[in-house]
Amino acid sequence: MKEVMFITGNQKKADLLAKYLGHPIKHVKVDLDEIQSLDLNEIVEHKVRQAYEIVKEPVMVEDIALEFEALGRLPGPLIKLFLSELSFEEICRLVDGKSRKATAKCVTGYYDGETLKLFAGEMKGEVPIHPEAGTGFGWDPVFIPEGYSKPRSLLNEEEYQETYVKIRPVAQVKEFLATL
C-alpha cells in the first residue's frame, strides 16, 4: 500500500483510521480553509486539493456532516459551528415537535496531484430527546445510530467500532489504497 499523508490535527482520528485500514498512516495537522457549503463532496474536494498544494505529496482528508431531517440538510457539515454555539441540549431542542430522524455522513478524499477520489459513507439514526455525555467525538451525544437505543457517546467499544465503519467509508478507502 502506497504511503499517504492523512491531514488531521486529531491524533485519535488518525489512530482509528490506521487501525481500520490495517496500515500505519502518516498524519499532519495543516490549517486549511474550510469553505462553507452544505455539499460535503464540495468541501472535501476543496480541502484535499488545498492540502496537496501545501504538502506536495498524496493526501487524504475527511469531513463529516450530521443532518436532521426536520432541518433539511442542517446542521450538515456546519455541525462544528452548531456545537461551538449551542449546548448538546439546545441541539436536541432544535427538533422538538418534529421528526427526530438524522443521518451521519462522512466523505474521505484522496488526491495525488492527478487522481482525485471521493468516498462516502453514511448511517441513519435519530436525535435523542436529551443528549447523553460519555466518550466519543464531537456530536456523538446527539446521535443515536439506527439499530441502537443510545447515543454513540454511550456505546461500548465494539458497538462504537461497528458504527464507525458504517459512517466512514473505510472499506472503500482501504480497497482503493491497495490498488496504488
RODOZA-348361 format. One line per 5 residues: for each residue y, z, x of N, C-alpha, C. Coordinates in pm, 1 decimal, always signed. Atoms other than C-alpha are relative to their C-alpha. Example, Ala and Ser with C-alpha at 12.3 -4.5 7.8 and 13.67 -1.06 7.14 Angstrom:
<zagus>
-119.0/+0.0/+89.0/-450.0/+780.0/+1230.0/+120.0/+0.0/+90.0  -119.0/-6.0/-82.0/-106.0/+714.0/+1367.0/+109.0/+73.0/-77.0
</zagus>
This chain:
<zagus>
-117.7/+0.0/+85.8/+0.0/+0.0/+0.0/+123.7/+0.0/+90.2  -124.1/+10.6/-75.0/+338.2/-101.4/+137.1/+87.1/+123.9/-24.0  -86.7/-115.8/+15.1/+580.5/+180.8/+203.3/+128.2/-38.4/-73.4  -118.2/+21.9/+82.8/+862.4/+203.2/-49.3/+80.8/+129.2/+0.1  -88.9/-115.8/+3.3/+1162.8/+435.0/-48.9/+33.1/+31.7/-146.1
-32.4/-44.3/+134.7/+1198.1/+634.4/-372.4/+134.6/+69.4/+7.1  -135.2/-53.7/-2.2/+1562.2/+710.3/-440.3/+11.1/+109.9/-105.0  -17.0/-116.3/+86.9/+1595.6/+1060.4/-583.8/+45.6/+117.8/+84.8  -38.7/-122.3/-67.1/+1755.7/+1387.1/-489.3/-89.7/+115.4/-39.3  +86.5/-103.1/+55.5/+1479.5/+1577.1/-666.9/-134.5/-1.2/+72.8
+124.2/-7.9/-77.3/+1200.3/+1680.2/-427.9/-122.6/+10.0/-91.1  +113.6/-17.0/+91.3/+974.6/+1786.4/-717.5/-37.6/-133.5/-65.8  +25.7/+130.7/+60.7/+1011.7/+1444.1/-880.9/-71.7/-91.6/+100.1  +63.2/+81.4/-103.9/+921.6/+1272.2/-551.5/-144.1/+46.0/+24.5  +134.1/-53.8/-21.9/+621.2/+1502.8/-501.7/-94.7/-37.7/-113.8
+84.7/+36.3/+114.5/+491.8/+1437.3/-854.8/-35.3/-148.3/+2.7  +28.3/+143.3/-6.2/+524.5/+1061.3/-814.1/-103.5/-28.1/+108.6  +96.2/+19.2/-108.7/+340.7/+1071.7/-480.9/-139.9/+45.9/-42.9  +128.4/-52.2/+47.6/+66.2/+1281.7/-640.9/-68.6/-99.8/-93.0  +60.3/+90.0/+97.5/+12.3/+1039.7/-926.7/-28.2/-138.4/+55.5
+28.1/+128.3/-64.2/+31.0/+731.8/-706.8/-113.5/+13.1/+100.7  +104.8/-20.7/-99.5/-215.2/+888.4/-464.6/+40.7/-52.1/+136.2  -52.5/+55.0/-124.9/+7.7/+781.7/-177.1/+131.3/+70.5/+33.0  -128.2/-63.7/-35.1/+286.0/+955.1/+17.6/+117.7/-94.1/-28.6  -119.7/+78.5/+32.4/+630.2/+838.8/-91.9/+116.9/+56.0/+81.1
-124.3/-41.3/-65.1/+936.9/+848.6/+127.8/+105.3/+9.0/-108.9  -108.8/-5.1/+96.5/+1238.0/+957.7/-65.0/+127.4/+43.2/+70.8  -130.0/-36.0/-52.8/+1604.4/+999.0/-1.0/+97.4/+8.5/-117.1  -104.6/-9.0/+101.8/+1899.5/+1107.6/-206.4/+112.0/-94.9/+39.6  -109.6/+94.5/-19.6/+2155.4/+832.3/-237.4/+87.0/+8.1/-124.4
-90.7/-3.1/+113.8/+2461.8/+861.4/-456.2/+19.5/-141.7/-51.9  -11.0/+131.1/+63.1/+2450.1/+566.6/-692.9/+95.2/+7.5/-117.6  -81.5/+10.5/+119.5/+2697.3/+454.9/-953.2/-95.2/-19.1/-116.8  +86.0/+15.1/+116.4/+2531.5/+501.2/-1289.1/+83.6/-56.7/-113.1  -74.3/+62.9/+108.2/+2656.9/+257.9/-1545.4/-33.6/+69.7/-130.9
+20.4/-61.7/+130.7/+2696.7/+389.9/-1897.5/-45.3/-107.9/-97.5  +60.3/+97.3/+90.1/+2469.2/+199.6/-2131.2/-111.9/+69.6/-74.9  +117.0/-49.1/+71.9/+2207.3/+268.4/-2393.4/-124.3/-81.8/+33.9  +109.7/+86.9/-42.4/+1989.3/-2.4/-2232.1/-56.1/+51.8/+131.8  +60.9/-61.3/-117.9/+1758.2/+177.1/-1988.4/-34.4/-104.7/+106.2
+30.3/+105.9/-96.7/+1648.6/-150.9/-1826.3/+124.9/-40.8/+77.9  -125.8/+38.1/-64.2/+2009.9/-243.8/-1754.4/+42.9/+105.2/+102.3  -36.7/-109.2/-90.5/+2075.9/+96.5/-1596.2/-87.0/-2.4/+125.0  +92.9/-3.2/-113.1/+1765.7/+86.3/-1377.1/+18.5/-122.4/+88.8  -21.8/+118.9/-83.5/+1825.6/-271.5/-1264.0/+124.9/+17.5/+86.3
-122.8/-22.2/-76.6/+2179.4/-181.3/-1159.7/-24.5/+99.3/+114.3  +25.5/-103.0/-100.3/+2062.1/+131.3/-976.0/-88.9/-49.5/+113.1  +94.5/+41.8/-103.9/+1773.1/-34.2/-791.8/+61.9/-105.9/+91.1  -69.1/+98.9/-84.3/+1986.4/-326.5/-671.8/+101.1/+69.6/+91.2  -98.6/-73.3/-79.2/+2259.2/-90.4/-555.1/-69.9/+81.7/+109.1
+74.7/-78.8/-98.4/+2004.0/+134.7/-380.2/-48.6/-88.0/+114.8  +46.5/+91.7/-104.8/+1859.9/-162.9/-194.7/+114.3/-38.9/+93.5  -115.6/+37.1/-82.5/+2205.0/-264.5/-73.5/+38.9/+112.2/+95.5  -34.6/-114.6/-84.5/+2252.3/+85.4/+69.1/-105.7/+25.0/+107.5  +104.7/-35.7/-97.2/+1913.7/+148.6/+234.7/-62.6/-119.7/+70.5
+46.8/+124.2/-63.8/+1823.1/-214.1/+315.9/-150.8/-2.4/+24.6  +145.1/+7.1/-4.6/+1451.7/-165.6/+251.7/-51.2/+9.9/-143.7  +52.8/-6.6/+136.0/+1220.5/-185.5/-51.5/+19.6/+138.9/-61.3  -33.0/-125.6/+66.0/+1323.0/+80.5/-303.0/-56.0/+6.1/-141.1  +32.4/-26.1/+139.6/+1219.8/+236.7/-629.8/+98.3/+102.8/-52.3
-81.2/-99.1/+70.5/+1439.5/+422.0/-876.5/-60.6/+16.9/-138.5  +41.1/-15.1/+139.0/+1374.4/+560.9/-1220.0/+111.8/+65.9/-77.1  -92.6/-68.7/+87.8/+1574.8/+674.9/-1513.7/-73.9/+27.8/-129.7  +65.8/-42.8/+122.6/+1482.7/+845.8/-1836.0/+97.2/-2.5/-116.7  -79.6/-5.6/+122.2/+1601.3/+849.9/-2192.9/-76.0/+85.0/-100.6
+58.9/-73.6/+111.3/+1541.2/+1074.3/-2490.4/+77.2/-41.4/-124.4  -65.2/+54.5/+119.3/+1617.6/+900.0/-2817.5/-42.4/+77.9/-123.8  +26.3/-66.6/+126.9/+1646.8/+1078.9/-3150.8/+13.5/-103.9/-110.2  -2.0/+99.8/+107.3/+1558.1/+859.6/-3448.8/+123.1/+16.1/-88.9  -112.8/-26.8/+89.8/+1831.2/+1024.7/-3658.3/+134.1/-42.5/+59.8
-125.4/+34.5/-67.9/+2095.8/+930.9/-3399.8/-3.5/-141.2/+59.7  +11.3/+134.4/-57.0/+1995.8/+568.8/-3336.8/-68.2/+10.1/+135.1  +57.7/-7.9/-134.8/+1935.0/+536.9/-2964.4/+59.1/+115.5/+80.4  -59.6/-113.4/-71.1/+2133.7/+850.8/-2876.5/-94.6/+118.9/-2.1  -80.4/+7.2/-119.3/+2130.2/+1052.6/-2666.6/-44.7/-106.5/+99.4
+47.4/+106.3/-87.3/+1911.0/+797.7/-2485.9/+20.2/+34.8/+146.4  -21.7/-24.3/-142.4/+1995.4/+757.7/-2117.0/+116.5/+95.6/+26.4  -113.2/-91.8/-14.8/+2301.9/+975.2/-2179.3/-42.8/+146.1/-16.3  +50.4/-134.9/+23.2/+2078.9/+1282.2/-2225.8/+54.1/+99.1/+103.1  -52.2/-90.9/-102.6/+2202.1/+1427.4/-1894.8/+141.1/+46.9/-35.0
-135.3/-38.0/+42.7/+2558.0/+1422.6/-2030.2/-5.5/+97.1/-117.4  +15.7/-91.0/+113.8/+2447.0/+1586.0/-2354.8/-39.0/+139.3/+50.1  +45.4/-128.5/-52.7/+2270.4/+1858.6/-2155.2/+109.6/+73.5/+75.8  -107.8/-65.9/-74.1/+2580.5/+1923.4/-1948.0/+108.7/+53.4/-93.3  -104.4/-40.6/+94.2/+2798.8/+1967.1/-2259.3/-49.3/+87.5/-114.3
+56.0/-73.4/+113.9/+2564.7/+2119.4/-2517.1/-115.0/+88.6/+46.0  +116.5/-83.8/-27.8/+2313.1/+2400.6/-2512.0/-122.8/-68.1/-61.6  +122.3/+51.4/+60.5/+1949.4/+2327.2/-2593.4/+1.3/+22.5/-150.9  -7.3/-31.8/+143.9/+2005.7/+2497.1/-2929.8/+91.2/-99.6/-71.3  -93.7/+95.4/+61.4/+2305.5/+2272.8/-3004.5/-61.9/-139.7/-8.3
+67.2/+130.6/+3.4/+2098.0/+1966.3/-2917.6/-99.5/-3.6/-115.9  +93.4/-6.7/+113.1/+1830.5/+2075.7/-3165.5/+74.2/-7.6/-133.5  -79.1/-0.7/+123.6/+2102.0/+2127.3/-3431.0/+49.3/-140.9/-36.0  -51.0/+135.5/+26.9/+2210.6/+1760.5/-3399.0/-80.6/-73.8/-106.3  +85.1/+72.4/+95.2/+1918.9/+1651.5/-3616.2/-38.4/+85.0/-121.2
+28.9/-82.5/+117.7/+1914.5/+1933.0/-3872.7/+21.7/-82.2/-127.1  -9.5/+70.5/+127.3/+1850.6/+1789.7/-4218.3/-30.4/-148.6/+11.7  +31.2/+142.4/-24.6/+1749.2/+1454.1/-4065.1/-137.7/-9.7/+63.0  +126.6/+20.4/-69.7/+1445.0/+1303.1/-3903.4/+3.3/+71.1/+134.7  +10.7/-66.9/-128.8/+1328.8/+1508.5/-3605.7/-79.5/-85.2/+99.2
+76.6/+87.1/-88.7/+1136.0/+1215.0/-3457.0/+83.0/-37.1/+122.8  -65.6/+32.2/-126.1/+1214.7/+1140.3/-3093.8/-94.1/-83.5/+86.2  +79.0/+78.5/-94.5/+1098.6/+907.6/-2817.7/+52.8/+26.4/+140.1  -32.7/-15.8/-141.8/+1093.5/+990.0/-2447.4/-36.6/-130.5/+69.0  +22.7/+127.3/-68.7/+1125.1/+682.3/-2227.2/+32.0/+15.0/+147.9
-28.0/+4.3/-142.8/+1116.8/+613.3/-1855.8/-15.9/-143.7/+46.5  +11.7/+130.2/-64.4/+1182.1/+293.9/-1663.4/+8.1/+23.1/+150.3  +1.7/-2.8/-145.7/+1091.8/+263.4/-1296.6/+28.8/-140.9/+48.1  -35.1/+130.2/-54.6/+1245.0/-19.1/-1098.6/-35.9/-9.9/+146.1  +31.1/+31.6/-140.0/+1134.2/-179.2/-772.1/+82.4/-121.6/+38.8
-73.3/+116.2/-49.6/+1344.3/-414.0/-561.8/-10.0/-2.9/+151.5  +12.4/+15.0/-145.1/+1290.6/-550.6/-211.4/+97.0/-103.8/+56.4  -95.8/+101.7/-42.1/+1585.7/-787.8/-189.8/-29.7/-136.0/-60.1  +41.0/+125.0/+65.1/+1390.1/-1066.3/-361.4/-68.0/+26.1/-133.6  +79.2/-27.8/+119.5/+1143.8/-926.2/-611.9/+54.6/+121.8/-72.5
-44.5/-109.0/+87.1/+1274.1/-715.5/-899.6/-107.2/+19.4/-106.6  +99.3/-32.7/+102.2/+1018.8/-540.7/-1120.1/+44.6/+126.2/-72.6  -28.8/-116.7/+82.5/+1081.1/-300.6/-1406.8/-127.3/+36.8/-75.8  +119.6/-50.5/+66.0/+803.2/-85.4/-1550.3/+44.0/+106.2/-100.2  -45.4/-91.2/+105.5/+842.3/+102.5/-1878.4/-115.4/+80.8/-57.0
+94.1/-88.2/+68.4/+662.8/+396.9/-2032.4/+74.8/+75.2/-108.5  -63.1/-79.2/+105.1/+727.7/+598.9/-2344.9/-102.4/+84.2/-72.3  +84.0/-87.9/+79.8/+592.6/+873.3/-2564.0/+78.6/+46.6/-120.9  -60.1/-48.5/+124.7/+668.1/+959.9/-2923.5/-12.2/+151.8/-7.5  +3.8/-144.7/+19.1/+735.7/+1314.8/-3030.9/+105.2/+41.2/-100.8
-102.9/-48.4/+91.9/+991.0/+1527.2/-3209.3/+85.2/+107.9/+65.9  -91.5/-105.4/-43.1/+1280.6/+1764.2/-3161.7/-43.4/+128.2/-70.4  +40.4/-125.1/+66.1/+1178.0/+2127.1/-3225.4/+113.6/+58.3/-83.5  -101.1/-71.0/+78.3/+1358.3/+2346.3/-3477.7/+89.8/+79.5/+94.9  -72.4/-75.8/-102.6/+1457.1/+2568.8/-3183.0/-60.2/-35.3/+135.6
+53.0/+31.2/-132.9/+1425.5/+2495.3/-2811.0/-83.8/+115.2/+53.2  +84.4/-101.3/-62.7/+1170.5/+2680.4/-2602.8/+14.7/-11.4/+150.8  -15.3/-0.1/-145.4/+1259.5/+2770.8/-2245.4/-136.1/+21.1/+64.5  +125.1/-12.5/-75.5/+984.8/+2758.8/-1986.5/+17.5/-71.7/+131.7  -8.5/+77.1/-123.6/+912.2/+2533.3/-1694.5/+30.1/-145.2/-34.7
-21.6/+142.0/+24.1/+966.5/+2161.9/-1652.1/+136.9/-45.6/+45.2  -125.0/+63.6/-38.0/+1265.0/+1934.8/-1614.7/+95.9/-5.7/-117.9  -108.0/+27.5/+93.9/+1592.6/+1870.3/-1798.3/-22.4/+29.4/-145.5  +5.7/-10.4/+145.3/+1523.4/+1810.9/-2164.9/-134.5/+46.9/-54.0  +132.8/-43.7/+45.9/+1166.2/+1944.1/-2180.0/+4.0/+103.6/-112.5
-2.8/-98.9/+108.8/+1269.3/+2241.3/-2405.0/+30.9/-59.7/-138.0  -37.3/+59.3/+129.5/+1387.8/+1997.9/-2677.6/-86.0/-121.0/-36.3  +88.6/+112.1/+32.4/+1091.9/+1754.9/-2688.1/-143.2/+48.9/-12.9  +141.0/-30.0/+25.6/+752.9/+1818.5/-2848.2/-74.2/-133.5/-0.4  +73.4/+126.8/-4.8/+520.7/+1533.6/-2743.4/-99.0/-12.4/-116.3
+96.9/+27.3/+105.8/+307.4/+1372.6/-3012.8/-138.0/+50.1/+43.4  +131.7/-54.2/-29.5/-28.6/+1547.3/-3031.3/+3.2/+142.5/+53.4  -16.9/-136.0/-48.7/+110.5/+1880.7/-2913.3/+79.8/+79.1/-103.1  -71.4/-84.1/+96.7/+252.3/+2175.8/-3105.5/+115.0/+77.7/+63.1  -105.9/-72.6/-70.7/+500.6/+2297.9/-2844.9/+74.2/-95.4/+93.7
-78.3/+85.3/-90.1/+776.1/+2154.1/-2626.2/-65.5/-13.7/+138.2  +53.1/+23.1/-135.0/+693.9/+2014.2/-2282.5/+22.8/+119.6/+91.0  -32.1/-114.8/-85.3/+857.4/+2320.4/-2127.0/-104.4/+110.9/-9.1  +102.2/-103.4/+17.9/+569.3/+2535.6/-2260.2/-141.7/-50.4/+24.6  +133.5/+54.3/-24.0/+279.7/+2305.4/-2174.2/-57.7/+55.6/+129.3
+62.5/-40.6/-125.2/+26.8/+2420.2/-1918.6/-1.5/-121.0/+93.9  -9.5/+107.2/-100.2/-5.3/+2212.1/-1601.7/-79.4/-124.3/-40.3  +82.4/+114.5/+40.4/-286.3/+1992.7/-1735.0/+66.6/-78.3/-113.6  -68.4/+66.0/+112.1/-101.7/+1919.2/-2059.8/+126.9/-70.8/+48.4  -124.2/+58.8/-52.7/+221.5/+1855.8/-1870.6/-30.3/-130.6/+73.3
+39.8/+120.4/-73.4/+45.8/+1606.6/-1644.3/-38.8/-112.4/-95.4  +37.8/+100.7/+99.5/-100.7/+1427.4/-1947.3/+123.5/-69.0/-56.9  -120.8/+59.8/+56.9/+245.6/+1377.2/-2091.7/+80.7/-73.1/+106.6  -73.0/+63.4/-110.7/+397.3/+1291.2/-1752.3/-44.0/-145.6/+16.7  +49.7/+136.2/-23.8/+171.6/+987.4/-1709.3/+10.7/-88.5/-123.7
-25.3/+82.7/+118.3/+233.3/+874.4/-2067.2/+145.6/-44.0/-4.7  -142.9/+33.1/+3.6/+611.7/+888.2/-2041.0/+36.6/-92.3/+115.0  -33.5/+79.7/-118.0/+631.2/+745.2/-1690.3/-105.2/-108.7/+21.0  +93.4/+112.4/-17.1/+475.5/+406.3/-1609.5/-74.9/+5.4/+133.0  +62.9/-22.0/-129.8/+278.6/+547.8/-1314.8/-112.6/-100.0/+26.6
+113.3/+91.2/-21.6/-33.0/+333.9/-1364.1/+48.9/-141.8/+31.9  -54.1/+134.2/-25.6/+173.2/+13.5/-1378.5/+59.3/-9.2/+140.2  -62.0/-1.6/-132.8/+367.2/+108.5/-1065.2/-107.5/+1.8/+107.6  +108.0/-9.3/-97.2/+50.5/+203.6/-877.4/-71.7/-133.1/+16.6  +67.3/+130.3/-3.6/-116.6/-124.2/-969.9/+86.7/-104.1/+73.7
-90.7/+95.5/-65.2/+190.1/-324.1/-859.2/+9.2/+27.8/+150.1  -14.0/-31.3/-142.6/+233.4/-139.1/-528.6/-125.7/-34.2/+78.8  +126.1/+34.6/-67.2/-134.5/-200.9/-446.1/-6.7/-148.7/+34.7  +0.1/+144.9/-27.4/-59.8/-575.2/-451.7/+92.8/-38.3/+114.3  -97.5/+32.0/-107.6/+210.3/-553.1/-183.3/-63.8/+3.8/+137.0
</zagus>
